[in-house]
Amino acid sequence: MSTVPRFALVPASYVYLQQGAQVLLQCRANTGYMDGHWVAGAAGHVEPGETAAAAAVREAREELGVEIDES
């Protein structure tokens, strides 16, 4: 019997920015994956040992150049 897991759960964090009553989204383009769909401003996998909140802060900085407070 194989010891290789058949399924792995990889958590992800999504960052949605709000301006007043509006939620700011971005439309995927030129990626080859789900182009034309509206998505969160930033998102990514939570790294081992990282909290979901810390991952959200990191993704906002890496993908949007936006600094947000983890709290």
N, CA, C and O of each residue as an XYZ file, in Angstrom:
284
protein
N       0.839     -1.176      0.000
C       0.000      0.000      0.000
C       0.885      1.241      0.000
O       1.890      1.285      0.709
N       0.524      2.235     -0.778
C       1.308      3.463     -0.901
C       1.156      4.347      0.334
O       0.079      4.418      0.925
N       2.242      5.022      0.721
C       2.196      5.962      1.844
C       2.071      7.404      1.361
O       2.069      8.330      2.171
N       1.967      7.597      0.058
C       1.817      8.938     -0.510
C       0.368      9.386     -0.317
O      -0.557      8.679     -0.718
N       0.164     10.560      0.297
C      -1.214     11.020      0.507
C      -1.918     11.255     -0.826
O      -1.312     11.746     -1.779
N      -3.181     10.906     -0.886
C      -3.958     11.084     -2.114
C      -4.646     12.432     -2.151
O      -5.146     12.859     -3.192
N      -4.666     13.096     -1.013
C      -5.355     14.378     -0.938
C      -4.611     15.270      0.052
O      -4.220     14.815      1.127
N      -4.417     16.521     -0.303
C      -3.788     17.480      0.607
C      -4.626     18.746      0.627
O      -5.019     19.260     -0.421
N      -4.891     19.236      1.804
C      -5.622     20.482      1.965
C      -4.619     21.609      2.101
O      -3.823     21.626      3.040
N      -4.652     22.551      1.170
C      -3.728     23.679      1.194
C      -4.549     24.942      1.449
O      -5.293     25.379      0.571
N      -4.425     25.535      2.643
C      -5.214     26.726      2.956
C      -4.731     27.935      2.160
O      -3.561     28.030      1.789
N      -5.658     28.852      1.909
C      -5.327     30.077      1.180
C      -5.992     31.265      1.866
O      -7.015     31.126      2.536
N      -5.391     32.428      1.683
C      -5.954     33.680      2.180
C      -6.327     34.550      0.993
O      -5.619     34.591     -0.013
N      -7.445     35.242      1.124
C      -7.929     36.154      0.089
C      -8.069     37.541      0.688
O      -8.544     37.686      1.814
N      -7.661     38.559     -0.051
C      -7.734     39.937      0.414
C      -8.733     40.685     -0.458
O      -8.568     40.784     -1.674
N      -9.768     41.206      0.183
C     -10.755     42.053     -0.494
C     -10.625     43.449      0.088
O     -10.718     43.627      1.302
N     -10.414     44.431     -0.758
C     -10.293     45.808     -0.306
C     -11.626     46.505     -0.494
O     -12.325     46.297     -1.486
N     -11.964     47.340      0.486
C     -13.241     48.035      0.460
C     -12.999     49.533      0.436
O     -12.141     50.047      1.153
N     -13.766     50.232     -0.399
C     -13.736     51.689     -0.463
C     -15.170     52.158     -0.289
O     -15.980     52.057     -1.211
N     -15.482     52.669      0.889
C     -16.863     53.019      1.191
C     -17.719     51.772      1.146
O     -17.415     50.783      1.814
N     -18.794     51.809      0.361
C     -19.686     50.657      0.227
C     -19.256     49.734     -0.912
O     -19.904     48.716     -1.155
N     -18.179     50.074     -1.610
C     -17.743     49.278     -2.758
C     -16.615     48.327     -2.381
O     -15.729     48.674     -1.600
N     -16.658     47.131     -2.944
C     -15.572     46.165     -2.811
C     -14.770     46.228     -4.098
O     -15.323     46.105     -5.192
N     -13.471     46.419     -3.964
C     -12.601     46.554     -5.129
C     -12.121     45.179     -5.582
O     -11.516     44.436     -4.809
N     -12.395     44.850     -6.837
C     -12.004     43.566     -7.425
C     -11.094     43.819     -8.614
O     -10.942     44.955     -9.062
N     -10.499     42.768     -9.113
C      -9.727     42.881    -10.347
C     -10.190     41.809    -11.318
O     -10.609     40.724    -10.912
N     -10.110     42.118    -12.584
C     -10.498     41.174    -13.628
C      -9.237     40.473    -14.132
O      -8.294     41.130    -14.574
N      -9.219     39.148    -14.067
C      -8.052     38.391    -14.529
C      -7.885     38.572    -16.037
O      -8.859     38.559    -16.790
N      -6.649     38.738    -16.456
C      -6.369     38.910    -17.888
C      -4.968     38.402    -18.208
O      -4.032     38.583    -17.429
N      -4.841     37.768    -19.362
C      -3.555     37.323    -19.891
C      -2.785     36.376    -18.968
O      -1.556     36.403    -18.919
N      -3.529     35.537    -18.235
C      -2.867     34.569    -17.356
C      -3.018     33.142    -17.874
O      -2.236     32.258    -17.525
N      -4.035     32.929    -18.711
C      -4.308     31.580    -19.185
C      -5.184     30.783    -18.231
O      -5.532     29.638    -18.521
N      -5.545     31.376    -17.091
C      -6.387     30.685    -16.117
C      -7.500     31.632    -15.680
O      -7.232     32.661    -15.061
N      -8.723     31.295    -15.993
C      -9.907     32.052    -15.601
C      -9.865     33.517    -16.044
O     -10.409     34.391    -15.368
N      -9.219     33.777    -17.178
C      -9.212     35.141    -17.710
C     -10.645     35.622    -17.909
O     -11.513     34.848    -18.315
N     -10.892     36.893    -17.625
C     -12.216     37.465    -17.767
C     -13.081     37.346    -16.522
O     -14.196     37.866    -16.500
N     -12.592     36.672    -15.488
C     -13.346     36.527    -14.239
C     -12.883     37.570    -13.219
O     -11.704     37.921    -13.160
N     -13.834     38.057    -12.421
C     -13.533     39.019    -11.359
C     -13.119     38.262    -10.099
O     -13.771     37.297     -9.699
N     -12.031     38.710     -9.484
C     -11.458     37.991     -8.343
C     -11.002     38.955     -7.251
O     -11.002     40.172     -7.434
N     -10.617     38.385     -6.118
C     -10.066     39.165     -5.008
C      -8.828     39.915     -5.470
O      -8.139     39.489     -6.397
N      -8.554     41.034     -4.814
C      -7.381     41.830     -5.168
C      -6.084     41.059     -5.018
O      -5.175     41.211     -5.834
N      -5.986     40.237     -3.992
C      -4.779     39.437     -3.764
C      -5.192     38.142     -3.086
O      -6.149     38.112     -2.312
N      -4.473     37.089     -3.379
C      -4.756     35.797     -2.765
C      -3.522     34.910     -2.906
O      -2.698     35.100     -3.801
N      -3.417     33.946     -2.008
C      -2.313     33.012     -2.115
C      -2.340     31.980     -1.014
O      -3.063     32.112     -0.026
N      -1.545     30.960     -1.201
C      -1.477     29.879     -0.220
C      -0.830     30.352      1.075
O       0.070     31.192      1.073
N      -1.309     29.793      2.173
C      -0.707     30.033      3.482
C       0.521     29.126      3.584
O       0.426     27.911      3.411
N       1.659     29.730      3.863
C       2.911     28.973      3.963
C       2.946     28.192      5.285
O       2.301     28.594      6.253
N       3.692     27.082      5.333
C       3.803     26.318      6.583
C       4.285     27.212      7.726
O       5.268     27.937      7.572
N       3.599     27.164      8.871
C       3.956     27.957     10.033
C       3.429     29.377     10.015
O       3.659     30.133     10.958
N       2.727     29.752      8.962
C       2.197     31.107      8.803
C       0.709     31.109      9.141
O       0.008     30.143      8.837
N       0.217     32.177      9.763
C      -1.217     32.285     10.007
C      -1.911     32.786      8.745
O      -1.271     33.344      7.853
N      -3.221     32.581      8.678
C      -3.980     33.066      7.528
C      -3.905     34.588      7.431
O      -3.817     35.139      6.334
N      -3.940     35.269      8.584
C      -3.853     36.734      8.588
C      -2.483     37.199      8.085
O      -2.398     38.149      7.307
N      -1.415     36.534      8.528
C      -0.070     36.895      8.069
C       0.069     36.659      6.569
O       0.725     37.437      5.877
N      -0.539     35.600      6.069
C      -0.503     35.325      4.628
C      -1.224     36.425      3.856
O      -0.766     36.832      2.789
N      -2.350     36.910      4.383
C      -3.088     37.987      3.727
C      -2.251     39.262      3.651
O      -2.227     39.938      2.622
N      -1.564     39.584      4.751
C      -0.692     40.762      4.771
C       0.413     40.608      3.729
O       0.691     41.535      2.968
N       1.037     39.435      3.700
C       2.136     39.181      2.747
C       1.652     39.266      1.306
O       2.303     39.894      0.471
N       0.509     38.636      1.005
C      -0.013     38.649     -0.361
C      -0.384     40.060     -0.814
O      -0.131     40.421     -1.963
N      -0.985     40.868      0.076
C      -1.333     42.249     -0.276
C      -0.078     43.041     -0.617
O      -0.068     43.830     -1.561
N       0.980     42.823      0.160
C       2.246     43.527     -0.096
C       2.884     43.042     -1.402
O       3.301     43.854     -2.228
N       2.960     41.713     -1.588
C       3.612     41.155     -2.771
C       2.852     41.453     -4.059
O       3.462     41.826     -5.061
N       1.555     41.296     -4.049
C       0.778     41.372     -5.288
C       0.240     42.767     -5.596
O       0.044     43.119     -6.759
N      -0.001     43.567     -4.538
C      -0.610     44.877     -4.760
C       0.264     46.055     -4.329
O      -0.020     47.202     -4.673
N       1.323     45.770     -3.577
C       2.151     46.854     -3.044
C       1.420     47.634     -1.969
O       1.723     48.803     -1.732
N       0.441     46.982     -1.305
C      -0.364     47.613     -0.276
C       0.025     47.056      1.074
O       0.117     45.841      1.249
N       0.255     47.944      2.034
C       0.555     47.515      3.403
C      -0.747     47.540      4.208
O      -1.413     48.572      4.290
N      -1.101     46.403      4.796
C      -2.284     46.321      5.656
C      -1.857     45.802      7.010
O      -0.842     45.117      7.135
N      -2.641     46.132      8.025
C      -2.371     45.690      9.385
C      -2.964     44.308      9.595
O      -4.115     44.069      9.231
N      -2.212     43.411     10.165
C      -2.677     42.033     10.363
C      -3.937     41.949     11.208
O      -4.735     41.027     11.041
N      -4.126     42.907     12.117
C      -5.314     42.867     12.976
C      -6.552     43.245     12.186
O      -7.652     43.269     12.737
